[in-house]
Amino acid sequence: MRAVVAAGTGGPEVLSVGEVDAPRPASGEVVIEVVATAVNRADTLQRQGFYPPPPGASDTIGLECSGRVAEVGDGVTGWSVGDEVCALLAGGGYAERVAVPAGQVMPVPGGVSLVEAACLPEVAATVWSNVFMTAHLTKGERFLVHGGAGGIGTMAIQLAAARGAEVFATAGSPEKLELCRSLGAAHAISYREDDFVEVLSEAGGADVILDNMGAKYLGRNVTALATGGRLVIIGMQGGAKGELDINALLRKRASVTATSLRARPVGEKAVICCGVVENVWPLVSAGAVRPIVETTMPLEDVARAHQLMEDGSHSGKIVLTL
């Protein structure tokens, strides 16, 4: 089958489309014939050699996909050949076929095309598991997400707003700030011109912060928390090592949690996917939450897609089609 292969680690130019062996379903797995897959920042890190797949996962890049069930492994119930689905993957999405545990396969939400569905699993699972399962954001609380115009940010804004939170989002351009507002952010904050700490402090502090920057924002995020606030760190774009003010956390009775999704056990991912189908998909079908697609391009343009991701000028998701 066709799949993206890497000629070593490095820049986007190491990626091309080649031929690899097609997967077969193990017990408890289904094989999906891929229609589309989406590019995530973790994919660029894997290409550079900084984010290897977990043991047993495909070496092919790709953390989510949409398509049709092509084969069903032993012990799988609820899925049949031909079903239109999307899936959360540990790897393998940049290919014509991918094997995935059945618990990570989800139906395509109503009103969403197969191509659009490719950009939902990773962001929906990330936001649901971190903002709601871990940080327990509730109606009426103040929620801050950094990088509000990105894939995770656009999902976080919509989902938090739909569930009744007061949403604050940071972004870097007037166009991206306007996108954040259009998706439900009550407060769109320019990280180039404004200080999110001041904005949140004036509002009473953030009850929950979803952060992809890591060390660069650690101290300021803690300062921006309300009493009882919860900071959830899901990335290290701003560095991996920072100094944490324990005294500030004690005074606020606040918490800091760092999580990753890819390396979680299959059982945990299945629970998250069940939560997404139960709580997020109805909002997608109703139009309260929608996939934000920046552009689509064929799989052969994977190097260009990775370059676009790294340039940082895009909003929403970049989708590769097969």
C-alpha positions in Angstrom: 0.0 0.0 0.0 1.0 3.7 -0.3 2.2 5.4 2.8 4.4 8.3 3.9 8.0 7.2 4.5 10.8 9.2 6.0 14.4 9.2 4.7 15.8 9.6 8.2 15.0 12.5 10.5 15.1 16.1 9.6 13.0 18.8 7.8 9.8 18.3 5.8 11.9 17.3 2.8 12.7 13.9 4.3 9.0 12.9 3.7 7.7 11.2 0.6 5.1 8.6 -0.4 6.4 5.0 -0.9 5.2 1.4 -0.7 5.0 -0.5 2.6 3.3 -3.7 3.7 -0.4 -3.3 4.4 -1.5 -4.1 8.0 -3.7 -7.0 9.1 -6.0 -6.7 12.1 -4.9 -8.4 15.3 -7.5 -9.6 17.7 -9.6 -6.7 18.9 -8.6 -4.5 16.0 -10.1 -3.2 12.8 -8.4 -2.1 9.7 -9.5 1.2 8.2 -9.2 2.1 4.5 -8.1 5.7 5.0 -9.9 8.6 3.2 -8.2 11.4 5.0 -5.8 12.1 7.9 -4.8 15.3 9.6 -1.5 16.9 10.5 -0.6 17.4 14.1 2.3 19.2 15.7 3.3 15.9 17.2 3.8 14.6 13.7 6.4 17.2 13.0 8.2 16.2 16.2 8.2 12.5 15.2 9.7 13.5 11.8 12.5 15.3 13.6 13.2 12.3 15.8 11.9 13.8 19.0 8.6 11.9 19.5 8.9 8.2 18.6 5.8 6.0 18.5 5.0 4.0 21.6 6.0 0.3 21.6 4.0 -1.8 19.2 2.6 1.2 17.2 3.2 1.8 13.6 6.4 3.7 12.6 4.3 5.6 10.0 3.3 9.1 11.1 -0.3 10.0 11.7 -2.4 10.2 14.9 -5.9 10.3 13.5 -7.8 9.4 10.4 -11.2 8.9 8.8 -12.3 6.2 6.3 -14.2 3.0 6.0 -13.8 -0.3 7.9 -12.0 -2.7 5.5 -11.4 -5.7 7.9 -12.6 -6.7 11.3 -10.3 -8.7 13.7 -11.4 -11.5 16.0 -13.4 -10.5 19.0 -14.6 -7.2 17.5 -18.3 -6.4 17.8 -20.2 -3.3 16.7 -18.2 -2.6 13.5 -18.8 -4.1 10.1 -16.9 -3.8 6.8 -18.0 -0.6 5.0 -18.9 1.4 8.1 -17.8 5.0 7.8 -15.6 5.9 10.9 -12.9 8.1 12.3 -10.2 7.0 14.7 -7.7 8.0 17.3 -4.3 6.4 16.4 -1.0 5.8 18.1 0.5 6.0 14.6 0.0 4.9 11.0 -2.5 7.5 9.7 -0.5 8.7 6.8 -1.2 5.5 4.8 -3.9 3.9 2.7 -4.8 1.5 5.5 -4.2 1.5 9.3 -4.9 -1.1 12.0 -6.4 0.4 15.2 -7.9 -1.0 18.4 -11.7 -1.2 18.1 -12.2 1.0 21.2 -10.5 3.9 19.4 -12.8 3.8 16.4 -15.7 6.2 16.5 -18.7 6.8 14.2 -18.6 9.9 12.0 -20.7 12.6 13.6 -23.9 13.6 11.8 -23.5 16.5 9.3 -19.8 16.0 9.0 -18.1 14.8 5.8 -15.5 12.0 5.9 -12.7 14.5 5.1 -13.8 16.8 7.9 -14.1 13.9 10.3 -10.3 13.2 9.9 -9.5 16.3 11.9 -11.7 15.6 14.9 -10.4 12.5 16.8 -7.1 13.9 18.1 -8.4 17.3 19.1 -11.7 16.1 20.5 -10.0 13.4 22.6 -7.3 15.8 23.8 -9.7 18.5 24.9 -12.3 16.2 26.4 -9.7 14.2 28.4 -7.8 17.2 29.7 -10.3 20.0 30.1 -13.2 17.9 31.3 -12.0 14.5 32.5 -8.9 15.8 34.2 -9.5 19.5 35.0 -13.3 19.1 35.5 -14.3 22.4 33.8 -17.9 23.2 34.7 -20.5 25.7 33.6 -19.8 29.3 34.6 -16.1 28.8 35.2 -13.4 30.8 33.5 -11.3 28.9 30.9 -8.1 30.0 29.2 -6.6 28.2 26.2 -3.3 29.3 24.6 -3.1 29.1 20.8 -6.8 29.5 20.4 -6.6 29.5 16.5 -4.8 26.1 16.3 -6.4 22.7 16.0 -6.7 22.1 19.7 -7.5 25.7 20.5 -10.4 25.9 18.1 -11.9 22.7 19.5 -11.3 23.9 23.1 -13.0 27.2 22.6 -16.1 25.7 21.0 -16.5 22.9 23.5 -15.9 25.0 26.6 -18.3 27.7 25.3 -20.9 25.1 24.4 -20.8 23.7 27.9 -21.3 27.1 29.5 -17.7 28.3 30.4 -16.5 31.9 30.0 -13.7 31.4 27.4 -10.4 33.4 27.2 -8.1 32.6 24.3 -4.7 33.9 23.2 -3.7 34.3 19.5 -1.1 36.2 17.5 -2.9 38.1 14.7 -6.1 40.1 14.2 -7.4 37.4 11.9 -6.8 34.7 14.5 -8.3 36.7 17.3 -11.4 37.3 15.3 -11.6 33.5 14.6 -11.4 32.9 18.3 -14.3 35.3 18.9 -16.4 33.7 16.2 -16.0 30.3 17.8 -17.2 31.5 21.2 -14.3 33.2 23.0 -15.6 36.0 25.1 -12.1 37.4 25.5 -9.5 37.1 22.6 -6.1 38.2 23.9 -3.2 39.2 21.6 -0.1 37.6 23.0 1.9 40.1 21.0 0.2 43.2 22.5 -1.5 42.2 25.7 -0.7 40.4 28.9 -3.0 37.5 29.5 -2.0 37.5 33.2 -3.4 41.0 33.6 -6.6 40.2 31.7 -7.3 37.0 33.8 -6.3 38.7 37.1 -8.8 41.5 36.4 -11.5 38.9 35.7 -10.8 37.0 38.9 -8.4 34.4 37.6 -8.7 31.3 35.4 -10.4 28.2 36.9 -8.8 26.0 34.1 -5.9 26.7 31.8 -5.0 24.5 28.8 -1.4 25.1 27.9 0.8 23.9 25.0 3.8 26.1 25.8 5.2 24.5 28.8 8.2 26.2 30.5 7.9 29.6 28.9 4.4 30.2 30.3 4.6 28.1 33.5 5.1 30.9 36.0 2.7 33.3 34.3 0.0 30.6 34.0 0.2 29.9 37.8 -0.1 33.6 38.5 -3.2 33.7 36.2 -5.0 30.9 38.1 -7.9 31.6 40.4 -8.1 30.0 43.8 -8.6 26.3 43.2 -7.5 26.7 39.6 -6.2 23.8 37.5 -3.4 24.2 35.0 -3.1 21.3 32.4 0.0 21.2 30.3 -0.1 19.3 27.1 2.9 20.6 25.2 6.4 22.0 25.4 6.6 24.5 22.5 8.1 27.0 24.9 10.6 24.6 26.5 10.6 21.6 28.8 12.2 22.8 32.0 10.8 25.6 34.1 10.7 26.8 37.8 7.5 26.1 39.6 6.5 28.4 42.5 5.1 25.9 45.0 4.2 28.7 47.4 2.0 30.3 44.8 0.2 27.0 44.3 -0.3 26.5 48.0 -1.7 30.0 48.5 -4.2 29.4 45.7 -4.9 25.7 46.5 -4.2 25.2 42.8 -2.8 22.3 40.8 -0.6 21.6 37.8 -1.0 18.5 35.7 1.0 17.4 32.7 -0.5 14.8 30.4 0.0 13.1 27.0 -2.5 11.1 25.0 -0.5 9.0 22.6 1.2 6.8 25.1 -1.8 6.0 27.2 -2.9 2.4 27.5 -5.5 1.2 25.0 -8.1 0.8 27.7 -7.7 4.5 28.8 -8.0 5.6 25.2 -11.2 3.6 24.8 -12.7 5.3 27.8 -11.8 8.7 26.4 -13.2 7.9 23.0 -16.5 6.7 24.6 -16.6 10.1 26.4 -16.1 11.9 23.1 -18.9 10.0 21.3 -21.3 10.6 24.2 -20.5 14.2 25.0 -18.8 15.8 22.0 -20.4 14.2 18.9 -23.9 15.4 19.8 -22.6 19.0 19.9 -20.9 18.4 16.5 -24.1 17.0 15.0 -26.1 19.9 16.3 -23.6 22.4 14.8 -22.5 23.9 18.1 -19.0 22.5 17.6 -17.5 22.2 14.1 -14.2 21.1 12.6 -12.1 24.0 11.4 -10.2 23.1 8.3 -7.4 25.4 7.0 -6.7 23.5 3.9 -6.8 20.0 2.3 -4.1 18.6 0.1 -3.2 15.2 -1.3 -1.0 12.8 0.6 1.8 13.4 -1.9 2.0 17.0 -0.7 2.9 15.8 2.9 6.2 17.8 2.9 4.3 21.0 2.1 1.7 20.2 4.7 4.5 19.8 7.4 6.1 23.1 6.3 2.7 24.9 6.6 2.3 23.5 10.1 5.8 24.6 11.2 5.3 28.1 9.6 2.5 28.7 12.2 0.5 30.9 9.9 -2.5 28.5 9.6 -5.7 28.3 11.6 -7.5 25.1 12.5 -6.4 21.8 10.9 -4.4 20.7 7.8 -5.9 17.6 6.2 -4.2 15.1 3.8 -6.5 13.2 1.5 -6.0 9.8 -0.1 
